[in-house]
């Protein structure tokens, strides 16, 4: 075997060893890639119910209707039913185990703690019928949709994220992954 062949095999071997080393380091530090993975997931949402922020309601929440919806008494005195978009929580009516029922009660309790008797601002993403809207709820600087996911009582639902602001989709998907302890 000539010198050229020996150098060629050595170069090919070193290249494969370097590639394996880069792959090993990438695997060891894979957590540093998760923000990029979350952005890609947020951008890739193309299926599901189309929404876009089209208005705003302000008022005081006076009643919790279920795990992700409440009644809002607006500043002009009208009543509106608000359902939080982009998330889903375990329903008390469909719970089959004690654990599922506890999760549903925890979701209702947290939603109540966040919105009841507080000034709530709702960014409307869809009007279902007169007096019933889907939207993003804010109490001060706290996004209620994200808070429910952060506490682990609700999960992100990509079927209801299409058209919502990209930064909200990213935050919701990232928070959902982190609260569930799932790596990408």
Contact map, one row per residue, 1 for C-alpha under 8 A:
1110110000000000000000000000000000000000000000000000000000000000000000000000000000000000000000000000000000000000000000000000000000000000000000000000000000000000000000000000000000000000
1111110000000000000000000000000000000000000000000000000000000000000000000000000000000000000000000000000000000000000000000000000000000000000000000000000000000000000000000000000000000000
1111111000000000000000000000000000000000000000000000000000000000000000000000000000000000000000000000000000000000000000000000000000000000000000000000000000000000000000000000000000000000
0111111100000000000000000000000000000000000000000000000000000000000000000000000000000000000000000000000000000000000000000000000000000000000000000000000000000000000000000000000000000000
1111111110000000000000000000000000000000000000000000000000000000000000000000000000000000000000000000000000000000000000000000000000000000000000000000000000000000000000000000000000000000
1111111111000000000000000000000000000000000000000000000000000000000000000000000000000000000000000000000000000000000000000000000000000000000000000000000000000000000000000000000000000000
0011111111100000000000000000000000000000000000000000000000000000000000000000000000000000000000000000000000000000000000000000000000000000000000000000000000000000000000000000000000000000
0001111111110000000000000000000000000000000000000000000000000000000000000000000000000000000000000000000000000000000000000000000000000000000000000000000000000000000000000000000000000000
0000111111111000000000000000000000000000000000000000000000000000000000000000000000000000000000000000000000000000000000000000000000000000000000000000000000000000000000000000000000000000
0000011111111100000000000000000000000000000000000000000000000000000000000000000000000000000000000000000000000000000000000000000000000000000000000000000000000000000000000000000000000000
0000001111111110000000000000000000000000000000000000000000000000000000000000000000000000000000000000000000000000000000000000000000000000000000000000000000000000000000000000000000000000
0000000111111111000000000000000000000000000000000000000000000000000000000000000000000000000000000000000000000000000000000000000000000000000000000000000000000000000000000000000000000000
0000000011111111100000000000000000000000000000000000000000000000000000000000000000000000000000000000000000000000000000000000000000000000000000000000000000000000000000000000000000000000
0000000001111111110000000000000000000000000000000000000000000000000000000000000000000000000000000000000000000000000000000000000000000000000000000000000000000000000000000000000000000000
0000000000111111111000000000000000000000000000000000000000000000000000000000000000000000000000000000000000000000000000000000000000000000000000000000000000000000000000000000000000000000
0000000000011111111100000000000000000000000000000000000000000000000000000000000000000000000000000000000000000000000000000000000000000000000000000000000000000000000000000000000000000000
0000000000001111111110000000000000000000000000000000000000000000000000000000000000000000000000000000000000000000000000000000000000000000000000000000000000000000000000000000000000000000
0000000000000111111111000000000000000000000000000000000000000000000000000000000000000000000000000000000000000000000000000000000000000000000000000000000000000000000000000000000000000000
0000000000000011111111100000000000000000000000000000000000000000000000000000000000000000000000000000000000000000000000000000000000000000000000000000000000000000000000000000000000000000
0000000000000001111111110000000000000000000000000000000000000000000000000000000000000000000000000000000000000000000000000000000000000000000000000000000000000000000000000000000000000000
0000000000000000111111111000000000000000000000000000000000000000000000000000000000000000000000000000000000000000000000000000000000000000000000000000000000000000000000000000000000000000
0000000000000000011111111100000000000000000000000000000000000000000000000000000000000000000000000000000000000000000000000000000000000000000000000000000000000000000000000000000000000000
0000000000000000001111111110000000000000000000000000000000000000000000000000000000000000000000000000000000000000000000000000000000000000000000000000000000000000000000000000000000000000
0000000000000000000111111111000000000000000000000000000000000000000000000000000000000000000000000000000000000000000000000000000000000000000000000000000000000000000000000000000000000000
0000000000000000000011111111100000000000000000000000000000000000000000000000000000000000000000000000000000000000000000000000000000000000000000000000000000000000000000000000000000000000
0000000000000000000001111111110000000000000000000000000000000000000000000000000000000000000000000000000000000000000000000000000000000000000000000000000000000000000000000000000000000000
0000000000000000000000111111110000000000000000000000000000000000000000000000000000000000000000000000000000000000000000000000000000000000000000000000000000000000000000000000000000000000
0000000000000000000000011111110000000000000000000000000000000000000000000000000000000000000000000000000000000000000000000000000000000000000000000000000000000000000000000000000000000000
0000000000000000000000001111111110000000000000000000000000000000000000000000000000000000000000000000000000000000000000000000000000000000000000000000000000000000000000000000000000000000
0000000000000000000000000111111111000000000000000000000000000000000000000000000000000000000000000000000000000000000000000000000000000000000000000000000000000000000000000000000000000000
0000000000000000000000000000111111000000000000000000000000000000000000000000000000000000000000000000000000000000000000000000000000000000000000000000000000000000000000000000000000000010
0000000000000000000000000000111111100000000000000000000000000000000000000000000000000000000000000000000000000000000000000000000000000000000000000000000000000000000000000000000000000000
0000000000000000000000000000111111111000000000000000000000000000000000000000000000000000000000000000000000000000000000000000000000000000000000000000000000000000000000000000000000000000
0000000000000000000000000000011111111100000000000000000000000000000000000000000000000000000000000000000000000000000000000000000000000000000000000000000000000000000000000000000000000011
0000000000000000000000000000000111111110000000000000000000000000000000000000000000000000000000000000000000000000000000000000000000000000000000000000000000000000000000000000010000000000
0000000000000000000000000000000011111111000000000000000000000000000000000000000000000000000000000000000000000000000000000000000000000000000000000000000000000000000000000000000000000000
0000000000000000000000000000000011111111100000000000000000000000000000000000000000000000000000000000000000000000000000000000000000000000000000000000000000000000000000000000000000000001
0000000000000000000000000000000001111111110000000000000000000000000000000000000000000000000000000000000000000000000000000000000000000000000000000000000000000000000000000100110000000000
0000000000000000000000000000000000111111111000000000000000000000000000000000000000000000000000000000000000000000000000000000000000000000000000000000000000000000000000000100000000000000
0000000000000000000000000000000000011111111100000000000000000000000000000000000000000000000000000000000000000000000000000000000000000000000000000000000000000000000000000000000000000000
0000000000000000000000000000000000001111111110000000000000000000000000000000000000000000000000000000000000000000000000000000000000000000000000000000000000000000000000000100100000000000
0000000000000000000000000000000000000111111110000000000000000000000000000000000000000000000000000000000000000000000000000000000000000000000000000000000000000000000001001100100000000000
0000000000000000000000000000000000000011111110000000000000000000000000000000000000000000000000000000000000000000000000000000000000000000000000000000000000000000000001000000000000000000
0000000000000000000000000000000000000001111111000000000000000000000000000000000000000000000000000000000000000000000000000000000000000000000000000000000000000000000000000000000000000000
0000000000000000000000000000000000000000111111110000000000000000000000000000000000000000000000000000000000000000000000000000000000000000000000000000000000000100110000000000000000000000
0000000000000000000000000000000000000000000111110000000000000000000000000000000000000000000000000000000000000000000000000000000000000000000000000000000000000000010000000000000000000000
0000000000000000000000000000000000000000000011111000000000000000000000000000000000000000000000000000000000000000000000000000000000000000000000000000000000000010010000000000000000000000
0000000000000000000000000000000000000000000011111100000000000000000000000000000000000000000000000000000000000000000000000000000000000000000000000000000000000111110000000000000000000000
0000000000000000000000000000000000000000000000111110000000000000000000000000000000000000000000000000000000000000000000000000000000000000000000000000000000000011110000000000000000000000
0000000000000000000000000000000000000000000000011111000000000000000000000000000000000000000000000000000000000000000000000000000000000000000000000000000000000001111000000000000000000000
0000000000000000000000000000000000000000000000001111100000000000000000000000000000000000000000000000000000000000000000000000110000000000000000000000000000000001111100000000000000000000
0000000000000000000000000000000000000000000000000111110000000000000000000000000000000000000000000000000000000000000000000001110000000000000000000000000000000000001110000000000000000000
0000000000000000000000000000000000000000000000000011111000000000000000000000000000000000000000000000000000000000000000000011110000000010000000000000000000000000000100000000000000000000
0000000000000000000000000000000000000000000000000001111100000000000000000000000000000000000000000000000000000000000000000011110000000000000000000000000000000000000000000000000000000000
0000000000000000000000000000000000000000000000000000111110000000000000000000000000000000000000000000000000000000000000000011100000000000000000000000000000000000000000000000000000000000
0000000000000000000000000000000000000000000000000000011111000000000000000000000000000000000000000000000000000000000000001111000000000000000000000000000000000000000000000000000000000000
0000000000000000000000000000000000000000000000000000001111100000000000000100000000000000000000000000000000000000000000001111000000000000000000000000000000000000000000000000000000000000
0000000000000000000000000000000000000000000000000000000111110000000000000110000000000000000000000000000000000000000000111100000000000000000000000000000000000000000000000000000000000000
0000000000000000000000000000000000000000000000000000000011111000000000011110000000000000000000000000000000000000000000111000000000000000000000000000000000000000000000000000000000000000
0000000000000000000000000000000000000000000000000000000001111100000000011110000000000000000000000000000000000000001111110000000000000000000000000000000000000000000000000000000000000000
0000000000000000000000000000000000000000000000000000000000111111000001111000000000000000000000000000000000000000001111110000000000000000000000000000000000000000000000000000000000000000
0000000000000000000000000000000000000000000000000000000000011111000001111000000000000000000000000000000000000000000110000000000000000000000000000000000000000000000000000000000000000000
0000000000000000000000000000000000000000000000000000000000001111100001110000000000000000000000000000000000000001000100000000000000000000000000000000000000000000000000000000000000000000
0000000000000000000000000000000000000000000000000000000000001111111011100000000000000000000000000000000000010011000100000000000000000000000000000000000000000000000000000000000000000000
0000000000000000000000000000000000000000000000000000000000000011111111100000000000000000000000000000000000000000000000000000000000000000000000000000000000000000000000000000000000000000
0000000000000000000000000000000000000000000000000000000000000001111111000000000000000000001000000000000000010000000000000000000000000000000000000000000000000000000000000000000000000000
0000000000000000000000000000000000000000000000000000000000000001111110000000000000000000111100000000000110110010000000000000000000000000000000000000000000000000000000000000000000000000
0000000000000000000000000000000000000000000000000000000000000000111111000000000000110011100000000000000000110010000000000000000000000000000000000000000000000000000000000000000000000000
0000000000000000000000000000000000000000000000000000000000000001111111100000000011110000000000000000000000000000000000000000000000000000000000000000000000000000000000000000000000000000
0000000000000000000000000000000000000000000000000000000000001111110111110000000011100000000000000000000000000000000000000000000000000000000000000000000000000000000000000000000000000000
0000000000000000000000000000000000000000000000000000000000001111100011111000001111000000000000000000000000000000000000000000000000000000000000000000000000000000000000000000000000000000
0000000000000000000000000000000000000000000000000000000000111110000001111100001111000000000000000000000000000000000000000000000000000000000000000000000000000000000000000000000000000000
0000000000000000000000000000000000000000000000000000000000111100000000111110111100000000000000000000000000000000000000000000000000000000000000000000000000000000000000000000000000000000
0000000000000000000000000000000000000000000000000000000011110000000000011111111100000000000000000000000000000000000000000000000000000000000000000000000000000000000000000000000000000000
0000000000000000000000000000000000000000000000000000000001110000000000001111110000000000000000000000000000000000000000000000000000000000000000000000000000000000000000000000000000000000
0000000000000000000000000000000000000000000000000000000000000000000000000111110000000000000000000000000000000000000000000000000000000000000000000000000000000000000000000000000000000000
0000000000000000000000000000000000000000000000000000000000000000000000001111111000000000000000000000000000000000000000000000000000000000000000000000000000000000000000000000000000000000
0000000000000000000000000000000000000000000000000000000000000000000000001111111100000000000000000000000000000000000000000000000000000000000000000000000000000000000000000000000000000000
0000000000000000000000000000000000000000000000000000000000000000000000111100111110000000000000000000000000000000000000000000000000100000000000000000000000000000000000000000000000000000
0000000000000000000000000000000000000000000000000000000000000000000000111100011111000000000000000000000000000000000000000000000000111000000000000000000000000000000000000000000000000000
0000000000000000000000000000000000000000000000000000000000000000000011110000001111100000000000000000000000000000000000000000000000111000000000000000000000000000000000000000000000000000
0000000000000000000000000000000000000000000000000000000000000000000011110000000111110000000000000000000000000000000000000000000000011110000000000000000000000000000000000000000000000000
0000000000000000000000000000000000000000000000000000000000000000000111000000000011111000000000000000000000000000000000000000000000011110000000000000000000000000000000000000000000000000
0000000000000000000000000000000000000000000000000000000000000000000110000000000001111110000000000000000000000000000000000000000000000111100000001000000000000000000000000000000000000000
0000000000000000000000000000000000000000000000000000000000000000000000000000000000111110000000000000000000000000000000000000100000000111000000001000000000000001100000000000000000000000
0000000000000000000000000000000000000000000000000000000000000000000000000000000000011111000000000000000000000000000000000000000000000000000000001000000000011111100000000001000000000000
0000000000000000000000000000000000000000000000000000000000000000000100000000000000011111100000000000000000000000000000000000000000000000000000001000100001111101000000000000000000000000
0000000000000000000000000000000000000000000000000000000000000000000100000000000000000111110000000000000000000000000000000000000000000000000000000000000001111000000000000000000000000000
0000000000000000000000000000000000000000000000000000000000000000001100000000000000000011111000000000000100100000000000000000000000000000000000000000000011100000000000000000000000000000
0000000000000000000000000000000000000000000000000000000000000000001000000000000000000001111101100001101100100000000000000000000000000000000000000000000011000000000000000000000000000000
0000000000000000000000000000000000000000000000000000000000000000011000000000000000000000111111100000100100000000000000000000000000000000000000000000000000000000000000000000000000000000
0000000000000000000000000000000000000000000000000000000000000000001000000000000000000000011111100001100110000000000000000000000000000000000000000000000000000000000000000000000000000000
0000000000000000000000000000000000000000000000000000000000000000000000000000000000000000001111100000000000000000000000000000000000000000000000000000000000000000000000000000000000000000
0000000000000000000000000000000000000000000000000000000000000000000000000000000000000000011111110000000000000000000000000000000000000000000000000000000000000000000000000000000000000000
0000000000000000000000000000000000000000000000000000000000000000000000000000000000000000011111111101100100000000000000000000000000000000000000000000000000000000000000000000000000000000
0000000000000000000000000000000000000000000000000000000000000000000000000000000000000000000001111101100000000000000000000000000000000000000000000000000000000000000000000000000000000000
0000000000000000000000000000000000000000000000000000000000000000000000000000000000000000000000111111100000000000000000000000000000000000000000000000000000000000000000000000000000000000
0000000000000000000000000000000000000000000000000000000000000000000000000000000000000000000000111111110000000000000000000000000000000000000000000000000000000000000000000000000000000000
0000000000000000000000000000000000000000000000000000000000000000000000000000000000000000000000001111111000000000000000000000000000000000000000000000000000000000000000000000000000000000
0000000000000000000000000000000000000000000000000000000000000000000000000000000000000000010100111111111100000000000000000000000000000000000000000000000000000000000000000000000000000000
0000000000000000000000000000000000000000000000000000000000000000000000000000000000000000011100111111111110000000000000000000000000000000000000000000000000000000000000000000000000000000
0000000000000000000000000000000000000000000000000000000000000000000000000000000000000000000000000111111111000000000000000000000000000000000000000000000000000000000000000000000000000000
0000000000000000000000000000000000000000000000000000000000000000000000000000000000000000010000000011111111100000000000000000000000000000000000000000000010000000000000000000000000000000
0000000000000000000000000000000000000000000000000000000000000000001000000000000000000000111100100001111111110000000000000000000000000000000000000000000010000000000000000000000000000000
0000000000000000000000000000000000000000000000000000000000000000001000000000000000000000000100000000111111111000000000000000000000000000000000000000000000000000000000000000000000000000
0000000000000000000000000000000000000000000000000000000000000000000000000000000000000000000000000000011111111100000000000000000000000000000000000000000010000000000000000000000000000000
0000000000000000000000000000000000000000000000000000000000000000001100000000000000000000110000000000001111111110000000000000000000000000000000000001000011000000000000000000000000000000
0000000000000000000000000000000000000000000000000000000000000001011100000000000000000000000000000000000111111111000000000000000000000000000000000000000000000000000000000000000000000000
0000000000000000000000000000000000000000000000000000000000000000000000000000000000000000000000000000000011111111100000000000000000000000000000000000000000000000000000000000000000000000
0000000000000000000000000000000000000000000000000000000000000000000000000000000000000000000000000000000001111111110000000000000000000000000000000001000000000000000000000000000000000000
0000000000000000000000000000000000000000000000000000000000000001001100000000000000000000000000000000000000111111111100000000000000000000000000010001000000000000000000000000000000000000
0000000000000000000000000000000000000000000000000000000000000011000000000000000000000000000000000000000000011111111100000000000000000000000000000000000000000000000000000000000000000000
0000000000000000000000000000000000000000000000000000000000000000000000000000000000000000000000000000000000001111111100000000000000000000000000000000000000000000000000000000000000000000
0000000000000000000000000000000000000000000000000000000000000000000000000000000000000000000000000000000000000111111101000000000000000000001000010000000000000000000000000000000000000000
0000000000000000000000000000000000000000000000000000000000011000000000000000000000000000000000000000000000000011111111110000000000000000001000010000000000000000000000000000000000000000
0000000000000000000000000000000000000000000000000000000000011111000000000000000000000000000000000000000000000011111111000000000000000000000000000000000000000000000000000000000000000000
0000000000000000000000000000000000000000000000000000000000011100000000000000000000000000000000000000000000000000001111100000000000000000000000000000000000000000000000000000000000000000
0000000000000000000000000000000000000000000000000000000000011000000000000000000000000000000000000000000000000000011111110000000000000000001000000000000000000000000000000000000000000000
0000000000000000000000000000000000000000000000000000000001111000000000000000000000000000000000000000000000000000001011111000000000000000001100000000000000000000000000000000000000000000
0000000000000000000000000000000000000000000000000000000001111000000000000000000000000000000000000000000000000000001001111100000000000000111100000000000000000000000000000000000000000000
0000000000000000000000000000000000000000000000000000000111100000000000000000000000000000000000000000000000000000000000111110000000000000111000000000000000000000000000000000000000000000
0000000000000000000000000000000000000000000000000000000111000000000000000000000000000000000000000000000000000000000000011111000000000011110000000000000000000000000000000000000000000000
0000000000000000000000000000000000000000000000000000111110000000000000000000000000000000000000000000000000000000000000001111100000000011100000000000000000000000000000000000000000000000
0000000000000000000000000000000000000000000000000001111110000000000000000000000000000000000000000000000000000000000000000111111000001111000000000000000000000000000000000000000000000000
0000000000000000000000000000000000000000000000000011111000000000000000000000000000001000000000000000000000000000000000000011111000001111000000000000000000000000000100000000000000000000
0000000000000000000000000000000000000000000000000011110000000000000000000000000000000000000000000000000000000000000000000001111100001110000000000000000000000000000000000000000000000000
0000000000000000000000000000000000000000000000000000000000000000000000000000000000000000000000000000000000000000000000000001111111111100000000000000000000000000000000000000000000000000
0000000000000000000000000000000000000000000000000000000000000000000000000000000000000000000000000000000000000000000000000000011111011100000000000000000000000000000000000000000000000000
0000000000000000000000000000000000000000000000000000000000000000000000000000000000000000000000000000000000000000000000000000001111111000000000000000000000000000000000000000000000000000
0000000000000000000000000000000000000000000000000000000000000000000000000000000000000000000000000000000000000000000000000000001111110000000000000000000000000000000000000000000000000000
0000000000000000000000000000000000000000000000000000000000000000000000000000001110000000000000000000000000000000000000000000001011111000000000000000000000000000000000000000000000000000
0000000000000000000000000000000000000000000000000000000000000000000000000000000111100000000000000000000000000000000000000000001111111100000000000000000000000000000000000000000000000000
0000000000000000000000000000000000000000000000000000000000000000000000000000000111100000000000000000000000000000000000000001111110111110000000000000000000000000000000000000000000000000
0000000000000000000000000000000000000000000000000000000000000000000000000000000001111000000000000000000000000000000000000001111100011111000000000000000000000000000000000000000000000000
0000000000000000000000000000000000000000000000000000100000000000000000000000000001111000000000000000000000000000000000000111110000001111100000000000000000000000000000000000000000000000
0000000000000000000000000000000000000000000000000000000000000000000000000000000000011000000000000000000000000000000000000111100000000111110000111000000000000000000000000000000000000000
0000000000000000000000000000000000000000000000000000000000000000000000000000000000010000000000000000000000000000000000011110000000000011111000111000000000000000000000000000000000000000
0000000000000000000000000000000000000000000000000000000000000000000000000000000000000000000000000000000000000000000000011100000000000001111111110000000000000000000000000000000000000000
0000000000000000000000000000000000000000000000000000000000000000000000000000000000000000000000000000000000000000011001111000000000000000111111110000000000000000000000000000000000000000
0000000000000000000000000000000000000000000000000000000000000000000000000000000000000000000000000000000000000000000000110000000000000000011111000000000000000000000000000000000000000000
0000000000000000000000000000000000000000000000000000000000000000000000000000000000000000000000000000000000000000000000000000000000000000011111100000000000000000000000000000000000000000
0000000000000000000000000000000000000000000000000000000000000000000000000000000000000000000000000000000000000000000000000000000000000000011111110010000000000000000000000000000000000000
0000000000000000000000000000000000000000000000000000000000000000000000000000000000000000000000000000000000000000000000000000000000000001111011111110000000000000000000000000000000000000
0000000000000000000000000000000000000000000000000000000000000000000000000000000000000000000000000000000000000010011000000000000000000001111001111111000000000000000000000000000000000000
0000000000000000000000000000000000000000000000000000000000000000000000000000000000011110000000000000000000000000000000000000000000000001100000111111100000000000000000000000000000000000
0000000000000000000000000000000000000000000000000000000000000000000000000000000000000000000000000000000000000000000000000000000000000000000000111111110000000000000000000011001000000000
0000000000000000000000000000000000000000000000000000000000000000000000000000000000000000000000000000000000000000000000000000000000000000000001111111111000000000000000000000000000000000
0000000000000000000000000000000000000000000000000000000000000000000000000000000000000000000000000000000000100110000000000000000000000000000000011111111111000000000000000000000000000000
0000000000000000000000000000000000000000000000000000000000000000000000000000000000000010000000000000000000000000000000000000000000000000000000001111111111110000000000000001001100100000
0000000000000000000000000000000000000000000000000000000000000000000000000000000000000000000000000000000000000000000000000000000000000000000000000111111110000000000000000000001100100000
0000000000000000000000000000000000000000000000000000000000000000000000000000000000000000000000000000000000000000000000000000000000000000000000000011111111000000000000000000000000100000
0000000000000000000000000000000000000000000000000000000000000000000000000000000000000000000000000000000000000000000000000000000000000000000000000001111111100000000000000000000100110000
0000000000000000000000000000000000000000000000000000000000000000000000000000000000000000110000000000001101100000000000000000000000000000000000000001111111100000000000000000000000000000
0000000000000000000000000000000000000000000000000000000000000000000000000000000000000011110000000000000000100000000000000000000000000000000000000001101111110000000000000000000000000000
0000000000000000000000000000000000000000000000000000000000000000000000000000000000000011100000000000000000000000000000000000000000000000000000000000100111111000000000000000000100000000
0000000000000000000000000000000000000000000000000000000000000000000000000000000000000111000000000000000000000000000000000000000000000000000000000000100001111100000000000001100100000000
0000000000000000000000000000000000000000000000000000000000000000000000000000000000000111000000000000000000000000000000000000000000000000000000000000000000111111100000000000000000000000
0000000000000000000000000000000000000000000010010000000000000000000000000000000000000110000000000000000000000000000000000000000000000000000000000000000000011111110000000000000000000000
0000000000000000000000000000000000000000000000111000000000000000000000000000000000000100000000000000000000000000000000000000000000000000000000000000000000001111110000000000000000000000
0000000000000000000000000000000000000000000000011110000000000000000000000000000000001110000000000000000000000000000000000000000000000000000000000000000000001111110000000000000000000000
0000000000000000000000000000000000000000000010011110000000000000000000000000000000001100000000000000000000000000000000000000000000000000000000000000000000001111111100001000000000000000
0000000000000000000000000000000000000000000011111110000000000000000000000000000000000000000000000000000000000000000000000000000000000000000000000000000000000111111100000000000000000000
0000000000000000000000000000000000000000000000000111000000000000000000000000000000000000000000000000000000000000000000000000000000000000000000000000000000000000111110000000000000000000
0000000000000000000000000000000000000000000000000011100000000000000000000000000000000000000000000000000000000000000000000000100000000000000000000000000000000000111111011000000000000000
0000000000000000000000000000000000000000000000000001000000000000000000000000000000000000000000000000000000000000000000000000000000000000000000000000000000000000001111111000000000000000
0000000000000000000000000000000000000000011000000000000000000000000000000000000000000000000000000000000000000000000000000000000000000000000000000000000000000000000111111100000000000000
0000000000000000000000000000000000000000000000000000000000000000000000000000000000000000000000000000000000000000000000000000000000000000000000000000000000000000000011111110000000000000
0000000000000000000000000000000000000000000000000000000000000000000000000000000000000000000000000000000000000000000000000000000000000000000000000000000000000000000111111111000000000000
0000000000000000000000000000000000000000010000000000000000000000000000000000000000000000000000000000000000000000000000000000000000000000000000000000000000000000100111111111100000000000
0000000000000000000000000000000000000110110000000000000000000000000000000000000000000000000000000000000000000000000000000000000000000000000000000000000000000000000001111111110000000000
0000000000000000000000000000000000000000000000000000000000000000000000000000000000000000000000000000000000000000000000000000000000000000000000000100000000000000000000111111111000000000
0000000000000000000000000000000000000000000000000000000000000000000000000000000000000100000000000000000000000000000000000000000000000000000000000100100000010000000000011111111100000000
0000000000000000000000000000000000000100110000000000000000000000000000000000000000000000000000000000000000000000000000000000000000000000000000000000000000010000000000001111111110000000
0000000000000000000000000000000000100100000000000000000000000000000000000000000000000000000000000000000000000000000000000000000000000000000000000000000000000000000000000111111111000000
0000000000000000000000000000000000000000000000000000000000000000000000000000000000000000000000000000000000000000000000000000000000000000000000000100110000000000000000000011111111100000
0000000000000000000000000000000000000000000000000000000000000000000000000000000000000000000000000000000000000000000000000000000000000000000000000000110100110000000000000001111111110000
0000000000000000000000000000000000000000000000000000000000000000000000000000000000000000000000000000000000000000000000000000000000000000000000000000000000000000000000000000111111111111
0000000000000000000000000000000000000000000000000000000000000000000000000000000000000000000000000000000000000000000000000000000000000000000000000000000000000000000000000000011111111110
0000000000000000000000000000000000000000000000000000000000000000000000000000000000000000000000000000000000000000000000000000000000000000000000000000111100000000000000000000001111111100
0000000000000000000000000000000000000000000000000000000000000000000000000000000000000000000000000000000000000000000000000000000000000000000000000000000100000000000000000000000111111100
0000000000000000000000000000000000000000000000000000000000000000000000000000000000000000000000000000000000000000000000000000000000000000000000000000000000000000000000000000000011111110
0000000000000000000000000000000000000000000000000000000000000000000000000000000000000000000000000000000000000000000000000000000000000000000000000000000000000000000000000000000011111111
0000000000000000000000000000001001000000000000000000000000000000000000000000000000000000000000000000000000000000000000000000000000000000000000000000000000000000000000000000000011001111
0000000000000000000000000000000001001000000000000000000000000000000000000000000000000000000000000000000000000000000000000000000000000000000000000000000000000000000000000000000010000111
